[in-house]
Amino acid sequence: MNKALWTVEHIGMPVSDPGKLQDWYVRVLDGEIVWQDDSGSVFFVRLNGGIILEIGPAKGVVKETGDNTIAGFRHLALQVESIEAARDVLQDRGVVFTEDPKAAGGGGRVLFFADPEGNLLHLVERPENSVFAL
């Protein structure tokens, strides 16, 4: 039996203010708008590494968005060479970090933060010999 080859194209993110959030991903994380609808309410933003975020209007908002223990997709991990260097760049762009880096599952370190809508992201730094290394 042949293995299916799967490639992630995009992840959908319904949000309360799509225009504001797409701007944040472009400005803070160097995203690039690759498509938007005619009404200006749905944006596809490509991040470095190729992943695309589909940012569109939400019907409702839940306060648990940033709770990493609730079932479902809960965070977006951004692999970096140096957590300190990436943290410094993001702090200069207005990102607030509320904790220090900690050990990452699979080796390395992680540092969590949130976007303006409370969606959880983290920087992840892996050792060279990691199975996650790019």
MODELLER restraints for C-alpha pairs under 7 A, 6 or more apart:
rsr = mdl.restraints
at = mdl.atoms
rsr.add(forms.Gaussian(group=physical.xy_distance, feature=features.Distance(at['CA:9:A'], at['CA:51:A']), mean=6.30, stdev=0.5))
rsr.add(forms.Gaussian(group=physical.xy_distance, feature=features.Distance(at['CA:9:A'], at['CA:52:A']), mean=6.28, stdev=0.5))
rsr.add(forms.Gaussian(group=physical.xy_distance, feature=features.Distance(at['CA:10:A'], at['CA:51:A']), mean=5.92, stdev=0.5))
rsr.add(forms.Gaussian(group=physical.xy_distance, feature=features.Distance(at['CA:10:A'], at['CA:52:A']), mean=4.40, stdev=0.5))
rsr.add(forms.Gaussian(group=physical.xy_distance, feature=features.Distance(at['CA:10:A'], at['CA:53:A']), mean=5.40, stdev=0.5))
rsr.add(forms.Gaussian(group=physical.xy_distance, feature=features.Distance(at['CA:10:A'], at['CA:54:A']), mean=6.46, stdev=0.5))
rsr.add(forms.Gaussian(group=physical.xy_distance, feature=features.Distance(at['CA:11:A'], at['CA:52:A']), mean=6.42, stdev=0.5))
rsr.add(forms.Gaussian(group=physical.xy_distance, feature=features.Distance(at['CA:11:A'], at['CA:53:A']), mean=5.04, stdev=0.5))
rsr.add(forms.Gaussian(group=physical.xy_distance, feature=features.Distance(at['CA:11:A'], at['CA:54:A']), mean=5.91, stdev=0.5))
rsr.add(forms.Gaussian(group=physical.xy_distance, feature=features.Distance(at['CA:12:A'], at['CA:53:A']), mean=5.95, stdev=0.5))
rsr.add(forms.Gaussian(group=physical.xy_distance, feature=features.Distance(at['CA:12:A'], at['CA:54:A']), mean=4.55, stdev=0.5))
rsr.add(forms.Gaussian(group=physical.xy_distance, feature=features.Distance(at['CA:12:A'], at['CA:55:A']), mean=6.25, stdev=0.5))
rsr.add(forms.Gaussian(group=physical.xy_distance, feature=features.Distance(at['CA:13:A'], at['CA:53:A']), mean=6.78, stdev=0.5))
rsr.add(forms.Gaussian(group=physical.xy_distance, feature=features.Distance(at['CA:13:A'], at['CA:54:A']), mean=5.78, stdev=0.5))
rsr.add(forms.Gaussian(group=physical.xy_distance, feature=features.Distance(at['CA:13:A'], at['CA:55:A']), mean=4.92, stdev=0.5))
rsr.add(forms.Gaussian(group=physical.xy_distance, feature=features.Distance(at['CA:13:A'], at['CA:56:A']), mean=6.41, stdev=0.5))
rsr.add(forms.Gaussian(group=physical.xy_distance, feature=features.Distance(at['CA:14:A'], at['CA:55:A']), mean=5.92, stdev=0.5))
rsr.add(forms.Gaussian(group=physical.xy_distance, feature=features.Distance(at['CA:14:A'], at['CA:56:A']), mean=4.94, stdev=0.5))
rsr.add(forms.Gaussian(group=physical.xy_distance, feature=features.Distance(at['CA:14:A'], at['CA:57:A']), mean=5.19, stdev=0.5))
rsr.add(forms.Gaussian(group=physical.xy_distance, feature=features.Distance(at['CA:14:A'], at['CA:58:A']), mean=4.38, stdev=0.5))
rsr.add(forms.Gaussian(group=physical.xy_distance, feature=features.Distance(at['CA:15:A'], at['CA:55:A']), mean=6.84, stdev=0.5))
rsr.add(forms.Gaussian(group=physical.xy_distance, feature=features.Distance(at['CA:15:A'], at['CA:56:A']), mean=6.08, stdev=0.5))
rsr.add(forms.Gaussian(group=physical.xy_distance, feature=features.Distance(at['CA:15:A'], at['CA:57:A']), mean=5.22, stdev=0.5))
rsr.add(forms.Gaussian(group=physical.xy_distance, feature=features.Distance(at['CA:15:A'], at['CA:58:A']), mean=4.74, stdev=0.5))
rsr.add(forms.Gaussian(group=physical.xy_distance, feature=features.Distance(at['CA:16:A'], at['CA:57:A']), mean=5.90, stdev=0.5))
rsr.add(forms.Gaussian(group=physical.xy_distance, feature=features.Distance(at['CA:16:A'], at['CA:58:A']), mean=5.53, stdev=0.5))
rsr.add(forms.Gaussian(group=physical.xy_distance, feature=features.Distance(at['CA:16:A'], at['CA:61:A']), mean=6.99, stdev=0.5))
rsr.add(forms.Gaussian(group=physical.xy_distance, feature=features.Distance(at['CA:17:A'], at['CA:57:A']), mean=6.71, stdev=0.5))
rsr.add(forms.Gaussian(group=physical.xy_distance, feature=features.Distance(at['CA:18:A'], at['CA:41:A']), mean=6.03, stdev=0.5))
rsr.add(forms.Gaussian(group=physical.xy_distance, feature=features.Distance(at['CA:18:A'], at['CA:42:A']), mean=6.78, stdev=0.5))
rsr.add(forms.Gaussian(group=physical.xy_distance, feature=features.Distance(at['CA:18:A'], at['CA:55:A']), mean=5.76, stdev=0.5))
rsr.add(forms.Gaussian(group=physical.xy_distance, feature=features.Distance(at['CA:18:A'], at['CA:56:A']), mean=5.28, stdev=0.5))
rsr.add(forms.Gaussian(group=physical.xy_distance, feature=features.Distance(at['CA:18:A'], at['CA:57:A']), mean=5.89, stdev=0.5))
rsr.add(forms.Gaussian(group=physical.xy_distance, feature=features.Distance(at['CA:19:A'], at['CA:41:A']), mean=6.57, stdev=0.5))
rsr.add(forms.Gaussian(group=physical.xy_distance, feature=features.Distance(at['CA:21:A'], at['CA:116:A']), mean=6.95, stdev=0.5))
rsr.add(forms.Gaussian(group=physical.xy_distance, feature=features.Distance(at['CA:22:A'], at['CA:43:A']), mean=6.77, stdev=0.5))
rsr.add(forms.Gaussian(group=physical.xy_distance, feature=features.Distance(at['CA:22:A'], at['CA:45:A']), mean=6.96, stdev=0.5))
rsr.add(forms.Gaussian(group=physical.xy_distance, feature=features.Distance(at['CA:22:A'], at['CA:55:A']), mean=6.65, stdev=0.5))
rsr.add(forms.Gaussian(group=physical.xy_distance, feature=features.Distance(at['CA:25:A'], at['CA:31:A']), mean=5.51, stdev=0.5))
rsr.add(forms.Gaussian(group=physical.xy_distance, feature=features.Distance(at['CA:26:A'], at['CA:32:A']), mean=5.82, stdev=0.5))
rsr.add(forms.Gaussian(group=physical.xy_distance, feature=features.Distance(at['CA:28:A'], at['CA:90:A']), mean=6.62, stdev=0.5))
rsr.add(forms.Gaussian(group=physical.xy_distance, feature=features.Distance(at['CA:28:A'], at['CA:93:A']), mean=5.88, stdev=0.5))
rsr.add(forms.Gaussian(group=physical.xy_distance, feature=features.Distance(at['CA:30:A'], at['CA:47:A']), mean=6.77, stdev=0.5))
rsr.add(forms.Gaussian(group=physical.xy_distance, feature=features.Distance(at['CA:31:A'], at['CA:45:A']), mean=5.83, stdev=0.5))
rsr.add(forms.Gaussian(group=physical.xy_distance, feature=features.Distance(at['CA:31:A'], at['CA:46:A']), mean=5.38, stdev=0.5))
rsr.add(forms.Gaussian(group=physical.xy_distance, feature=features.Distance(at['CA:31:A'], at['CA:47:A']), mean=4.59, stdev=0.5))
rsr.add(forms.Gaussian(group=physical.xy_distance, feature=features.Distance(at['CA:31:A'], at['CA:48:A']), mean=6.94, stdev=0.5))
rsr.add(forms.Gaussian(group=physical.xy_distance, feature=features.Distance(at['CA:32:A'], at['CA:45:A']), mean=5.27, stdev=0.5))
rsr.add(forms.Gaussian(group=physical.xy_distance, feature=features.Distance(at['CA:32:A'], at['CA:46:A']), mean=5.16, stdev=0.5))
rsr.add(forms.Gaussian(group=physical.xy_distance, feature=features.Distance(at['CA:32:A'], at['CA:47:A']), mean=6.65, stdev=0.5))
rsr.add(forms.Gaussian(group=physical.xy_distance, feature=features.Distance(at['CA:33:A'], at['CA:43:A']), mean=6.76, stdev=0.5))
rsr.add(forms.Gaussian(group=physical.xy_distance, feature=features.Distance(at['CA:33:A'], at['CA:44:A']), mean=5.76, stdev=0.5))
rsr.add(forms.Gaussian(group=physical.xy_distance, feature=features.Distance(at['CA:33:A'], at['CA:45:A']), mean=4.40, stdev=0.5))
rsr.add(forms.Gaussian(group=physical.xy_distance, feature=features.Distance(at['CA:33:A'], at['CA:46:A']), mean=6.36, stdev=0.5))
rsr.add(forms.Gaussian(group=physical.xy_distance, feature=features.Distance(at['CA:34:A'], at['CA:44:A']), mean=5.67, stdev=0.5))
rsr.add(forms.Gaussian(group=physical.xy_distance, feature=features.Distance(at['CA:34:A'], at['CA:45:A']), mean=5.86, stdev=0.5))
rsr.add(forms.Gaussian(group=physical.xy_distance, feature=features.Distance(at['CA:34:A'], at['CA:46:A']), mean=6.58, stdev=0.5))
rsr.add(forms.Gaussian(group=physical.xy_distance, feature=features.Distance(at['CA:35:A'], at['CA:43:A']), mean=5.96, stdev=0.5))
rsr.add(forms.Gaussian(group=physical.xy_distance, feature=features.Distance(at['CA:35:A'], at['CA:44:A']), mean=5.21, stdev=0.5))
rsr.add(forms.Gaussian(group=physical.xy_distance, feature=features.Distance(at['CA:36:A'], at['CA:42:A']), mean=5.49, stdev=0.5))
rsr.add(forms.Gaussian(group=physical.xy_distance, feature=features.Distance(at['CA:36:A'], at['CA:43:A']), mean=4.37, stdev=0.5))
rsr.add(forms.Gaussian(group=physical.xy_distance, feature=features.Distance(at['CA:36:A'], at['CA:44:A']), mean=6.16, stdev=0.5))
rsr.add(forms.Gaussian(group=physical.xy_distance, feature=features.Distance(at['CA:37:A'], at['CA:43:A']), mean=6.82, stdev=0.5))
rsr.add(forms.Gaussian(group=physical.xy_distance, feature=features.Distance(at['CA:41:A'], at['CA:56:A']), mean=5.83, stdev=0.5))
rsr.add(forms.Gaussian(group=physical.xy_distance, feature=features.Distance(at['CA:41:A'], at['CA:57:A']), mean=6.52, stdev=0.5))
rsr.add(forms.Gaussian(group=physical.xy_distance, feature=features.Distance(at['CA:42:A'], at['CA:54:A']), mean=7.00, stdev=0.5))
rsr.add(forms.Gaussian(group=physical.xy_distance, feature=features.Distance(at['CA:42:A'], at['CA:55:A']), mean=5.65, stdev=0.5))
rsr.add(forms.Gaussian(group=physical.xy_distance, feature=features.Distance(at['CA:42:A'], at['CA:56:A']), mean=4.31, stdev=0.5))
rsr.add(forms.Gaussian(group=physical.xy_distance, feature=features.Distance(at['CA:43:A'], at['CA:54:A']), mean=5.72, stdev=0.5))
rsr.add(forms.Gaussian(group=physical.xy_distance, feature=features.Distance(at['CA:43:A'], at['CA:55:A']), mean=5.11, stdev=0.5))
rsr.add(forms.Gaussian(group=physical.xy_distance, feature=features.Distance(at['CA:43:A'], at['CA:56:A']), mean=6.39, stdev=0.5))
rsr.add(forms.Gaussian(group=physical.xy_distance, feature=features.Distance(at['CA:44:A'], at['CA:52:A']), mean=6.23, stdev=0.5))
rsr.add(forms.Gaussian(group=physical.xy_distance, feature=features.Distance(at['CA:44:A'], at['CA:53:A']), mean=5.53, stdev=0.5))
rsr.add(forms.Gaussian(group=physical.xy_distance, feature=features.Distance(at['CA:44:A'], at['CA:54:A']), mean=4.48, stdev=0.5))
rsr.add(forms.Gaussian(group=physical.xy_distance, feature=features.Distance(at['CA:44:A'], at['CA:55:A']), mean=6.24, stdev=0.5))
rsr.add(forms.Gaussian(group=physical.xy_distance, feature=features.Distance(at['CA:45:A'], at['CA:52:A']), mean=5.32, stdev=0.5))
rsr.add(forms.Gaussian(group=physical.xy_distance, feature=features.Distance(at['CA:45:A'], at['CA:53:A']), mean=5.15, stdev=0.5))
rsr.add(forms.Gaussian(group=physical.xy_distance, feature=features.Distance(at['CA:45:A'], at['CA:54:A']), mean=6.53, stdev=0.5))
rsr.add(forms.Gaussian(group=physical.xy_distance, feature=features.Distance(at['CA:46:A'], at['CA:52:A']), mean=4.16, stdev=0.5))
rsr.add(forms.Gaussian(group=physical.xy_distance, feature=features.Distance(at['CA:46:A'], at['CA:53:A']), mean=6.36, stdev=0.5))
rsr.add(forms.Gaussian(group=physical.xy_distance, feature=features.Distance(at['CA:65:A'], at['CA:118:A']), mean=6.18, stdev=0.5))
rsr.add(forms.Gaussian(group=physical.xy_distance, feature=features.Distance(at['CA:65:A'], at['CA:119:A']), mean=5.74, stdev=0.5))
rsr.add(forms.Gaussian(group=physical.xy_distance, feature=features.Distance(at['CA:66:A'], at['CA:74:A']), mean=6.86, stdev=0.5))
rsr.add(forms.Gaussian(group=physical.xy_distance, feature=features.Distance(at['CA:66:A'], at['CA:118:A']), mean=5.48, stdev=0.5))
rsr.add(forms.Gaussian(group=physical.xy_distance, feature=features.Distance(at['CA:66:A'], at['CA:119:A']), mean=5.12, stdev=0.5))
rsr.add(forms.Gaussian(group=physical.xy_distance, feature=features.Distance(at['CA:66:A'], at['CA:120:A']), mean=4.92, stdev=0.5))
rsr.add(forms.Gaussian(group=physical.xy_distance, feature=features.Distance(at['CA:68:A'], at['CA:74:A']), mean=5.40, stdev=0.5))
rsr.add(forms.Gaussian(group=physical.xy_distance, feature=features.Distance(at['CA:68:A'], at['CA:75:A']), mean=6.98, stdev=0.5))
rsr.add(forms.Gaussian(group=physical.xy_distance, feature=features.Distance(at['CA:74:A'], at['CA:120:A']), mean=6.54, stdev=0.5))
rsr.add(forms.Gaussian(group=physical.xy_distance, feature=features.Distance(at['CA:75:A'], at['CA:119:A']), mean=6.96, stdev=0.5))
rsr.add(forms.Gaussian(group=physical.xy_distance, feature=features.Distance(at['CA:75:A'], at['CA:120:A']), mean=4.74, stdev=0.5))
rsr.add(forms.Gaussian(group=physical.xy_distance, feature=features.Distance(at['CA:75:A'], at['CA:121:A']), mean=5.04, stdev=0.5))
rsr.add(forms.Gaussian(group=physical.xy_distance, feature=features.Distance(at['CA:76:A'], at['CA:120:A']), mean=6.62, stdev=0.5))
rsr.add(forms.Gaussian(group=physical.xy_distance, feature=features.Distance(at['CA:76:A'], at['CA:121:A']), mean=4.64, stdev=0.5))
rsr.add(forms.Gaussian(group=physical.xy_distance, feature=features.Distance(at['CA:76:A'], at['CA:122:A']), mean=6.41, stdev=0.5))
rsr.add(forms.Gaussian(group=physical.xy_distance, feature=features.Distance(at['CA:77:A'], at['CA:121:A']), mean=5.77, stdev=0.5))
rsr.add(forms.Gaussian(group=physical.xy_distance, feature=features.Distance(at['CA:77:A'], at['CA:122:A']), mean=4.94, stdev=0.5))
rsr.add(forms.Gaussian(group=physical.xy_distance, feature=features.Distance(at['CA:77:A'], at['CA:123:A']), mean=5.92, stdev=0.5))
rsr.add(forms.Gaussian(group=physical.xy_distance, feature=features.Distance(at['CA:77:A'], at['CA:124:A']), mean=6.43, stdev=0.5))
rsr.add(forms.Gaussian(group=physical.xy_distance, feature=features.Distance(at['CA:78:A'], at['CA:122:A']), mean=6.04, stdev=0.5))
rsr.add(forms.Gaussian(group=physical.xy_distance, feature=features.Distance(at['CA:78:A'], at['CA:123:A']), mean=4.87, stdev=0.5))
rsr.add(forms.Gaussian(group=physical.xy_distance, feature=features.Distance(at['CA:78:A'], at['CA:124:A']), mean=5.94, stdev=0.5))
rsr.add(forms.Gaussian(group=physical.xy_distance, feature=features.Distance(at['CA:79:A'], at['CA:123:A']), mean=5.82, stdev=0.5))
rsr.add(forms.Gaussian(group=physical.xy_distance, feature=features.Distance(at['CA:79:A'], at['CA:124:A']), mean=4.73, stdev=0.5))
rsr.add(forms.Gaussian(group=physical.xy_distance, feature=features.Distance(at['CA:79:A'], at['CA:125:A']), mean=5.89, stdev=0.5))
rsr.add(forms.Gaussian(group=physical.xy_distance, feature=features.Distance(at['CA:80:A'], at['CA:86:A']), mean=6.92, stdev=0.5))
rsr.add(forms.Gaussian(group=physical.xy_distance, feature=features.Distance(at['CA:80:A'], at['CA:123:A']), mean=6.42, stdev=0.5))
rsr.add(forms.Gaussian(group=physical.xy_distance, feature=features.Distance(at['CA:80:A'], at['CA:124:A']), mean=5.97, stdev=0.5))
rsr.add(forms.Gaussian(group=physical.xy_distance, feature=features.Distance(at['CA:80:A'], at['CA:125:A']), mean=5.35, stdev=0.5))
rsr.add(forms.Gaussian(group=physical.xy_distance, feature=features.Distance(at['CA:81:A'], at['CA:125:A']), mean=5.82, stdev=0.5))
rsr.add(forms.Gaussian(group=physical.xy_distance, feature=features.Distance(at['CA:82:A'], at['CA:125:A']), mean=6.12, stdev=0.5))
rsr.add(forms.Gaussian(group=physical.xy_distance, feature=features.Distance(at['CA:83:A'], at['CA:123:A']), mean=6.41, stdev=0.5))
rsr.add(forms.Gaussian(group=physical.xy_distance, feature=features.Distance(at['CA:83:A'], at['CA:124:A']), mean=6.93, stdev=0.5))
rsr.add(forms.Gaussian(group=physical.xy_distance, feature=features.Distance(at['CA:83:A'], at['CA:125:A']), mean=6.07, stdev=0.5))
rsr.add(forms.Gaussian(group=physical.xy_distance, feature=features.Distance(at['CA:96:A'], at['CA:113:A']), mean=6.87, stdev=0.5))
rsr.add(forms.Gaussian(group=physical.xy_distance, feature=features.Distance(at['CA:97:A'], at['CA:113:A']), mean=5.53, stdev=0.5))
rsr.add(forms.Gaussian(group=physical.xy_distance, feature=features.Distance(at['CA:100:A'], at['CA:111:A']), mean=6.50, stdev=0.5))
rsr.add(forms.Gaussian(group=physical.xy_distance, feature=features.Distance(at['CA:101:A'], at['CA:109:A']), mean=6.13, stdev=0.5))
rsr.add(forms.Gaussian(group=physical.xy_distance, feature=features.Distance(at['CA:101:A'], at['CA:110:A']), mean=5.34, stdev=0.5))
rsr.add(forms.Gaussian(group=physical.xy_distance, feature=features.Distance(at['CA:101:A'], at['CA:111:A']), mean=4.53, stdev=0.5))
rsr.add(forms.Gaussian(group=physical.xy_distance, feature=features.Distance(at['CA:102:A'], at['CA:109:A']), mean=5.32, stdev=0.5))
rsr.add(forms.Gaussian(group=physical.xy_distance, feature=features.Distance(at['CA:102:A'], at['CA:110:A']), mean=5.47, stdev=0.5))
rsr.add(forms.Gaussian(group=physical.xy_distance, feature=features.Distance(at['CA:102:A'], at['CA:111:A']), mean=6.61, stdev=0.5))
rsr.add(forms.Gaussian(group=physical.xy_distance, feature=features.Distance(at['CA:103:A'], at['CA:109:A']), mean=4.46, stdev=0.5))
rsr.add(forms.Gaussian(group=physical.xy_distance, feature=features.Distance(at['CA:103:A'], at['CA:110:A']), mean=6.23, stdev=0.5))
rsr.add(forms.Gaussian(group=physical.xy_distance, feature=features.Distance(at['CA:104:A'], at['CA:110:A']), mean=5.45, stdev=0.5))
rsr.add(forms.Gaussian(group=physical.xy_distance, feature=features.Distance(at['CA:107:A'], at['CA:126:A']), mean=6.27, stdev=0.5))
rsr.add(forms.Gaussian(group=physical.xy_distance, feature=features.Distance(at['CA:107:A'], at['CA:127:A']), mean=6.94, stdev=0.5))
rsr.add(forms.Gaussian(group=physical.xy_distance, feature=features.Distance(at['CA:107:A'], at['CA:130:A']), mean=6.84, stdev=0.5))
rsr.add(forms.Gaussian(group=physical.xy_distance, feature=features.Distance(at['CA:108:A'], at['CA:125:A']), mean=5.46, stdev=0.5))
rsr.add(forms.Gaussian(group=physical.xy_distance, feature=features.Distance(at['CA:108:A'], at['CA:126:A']), mean=4.38, stdev=0.5))
rsr.add(forms.Gaussian(group=physical.xy_distance, feature=features.Distance(at['CA:108:A'], at['CA:127:A']), mean=5.76, stdev=0.5))
rsr.add(forms.Gaussian(group=physical.xy_distance, feature=features.Distance(at['CA:109:A'], at['CA:124:A']), mean=5.74, stdev=0.5))
rsr.add(forms.Gaussian(group=physical.xy_distance, feature=features.Distance(at['CA:109:A'], at['CA:125:A']), mean=5.28, stdev=0.5))
rsr.add(forms.Gaussian(group=physical.xy_distance, feature=features.Distance(at['CA:109:A'], at['CA:126:A']), mean=6.71, stdev=0.5))
rsr.add(forms.Gaussian(group=physical.xy_distance, feature=features.Distance(at['CA:110:A'], at['CA:122:A']), mean=6.31, stdev=0.5))
rsr.add(forms.Gaussian(group=physical.xy_distance, feature=features.Distance(at['CA:110:A'], at['CA:123:A']), mean=5.45, stdev=0.5))
rsr.add(forms.Gaussian(group=physical.xy_distance, feature=features.Distance(at['CA:110:A'], at['CA:124:A']), mean=4.42, stdev=0.5))
rsr.add(forms.Gaussian(group=physical.xy_distance, feature=features.Distance(at['CA:110:A'], at['CA:125:A']), mean=6.40, stdev=0.5))
rsr.add(forms.Gaussian(group=physical.xy_distance, feature=features.Distance(at['CA:111:A'], at['CA:122:A']), mean=5.25, stdev=0.5))
rsr.add(forms.Gaussian(group=physical.xy_distance, feature=features.Distance(at['CA:111:A'], at['CA:123:A']), mean=5.14, stdev=0.5))
rsr.add(forms.Gaussian(group=physical.xy_distance, feature=features.Distance(at['CA:111:A'], at['CA:124:A']), mean=6.64, stdev=0.5))
rsr.add(forms.Gaussian(group=physical.xy_distance, feature=features.Distance(at['CA:112:A'], at['CA:121:A']), mean=5.81, stdev=0.5))
rsr.add(forms.Gaussian(group=physical.xy_distance, feature=features.Distance(at['CA:112:A'], at['CA:122:A']), mean=4.11, stdev=0.5))
rsr.add(forms.Gaussian(group=physical.xy_distance, feature=features.Distance(at['CA:112:A'], at['CA:123:A']), mean=6.47, stdev=0.5))
rsr.add(forms.Gaussian(group=physical.xy_distance, feature=features.Distance(at['CA:113:A'], at['CA:120:A']), mean=6.09, stdev=0.5))
rsr.add(forms.Gaussian(group=physical.xy_distance, feature=features.Distance(at['CA:113:A'], at['CA:121:A']), mean=5.45, stdev=0.5))
rsr.add(forms.Gaussian(group=physical.xy_distance, feature=features.Distance(at['CA:113:A'], at['CA:122:A']), mean=5.82, stdev=0.5))
rsr.add(forms.Gaussian(group=physical.xy_distance, feature=features.Distance(at['CA:114:A'], at['CA:120:A']), mean=4.64, stdev=0.5))
rsr.add(forms.Gaussian(group=physical.xy_distance, feature=features.Distance(at['CA:114:A'], at['CA:121:A']), mean=5.62, stdev=0.5))
rsr.add(forms.Gaussian(group=physical.xy_distance, feature=features.Distance(at['CA:126:A'], at['CA:132:A']), mean=6.91, stdev=0.5))
rsr.add(forms.Gaussian(group=physical.xy_distance, feature=features.Distance(at['CA:126:A'], at['CA:133:A']), mean=6.09, stdev=0.5))
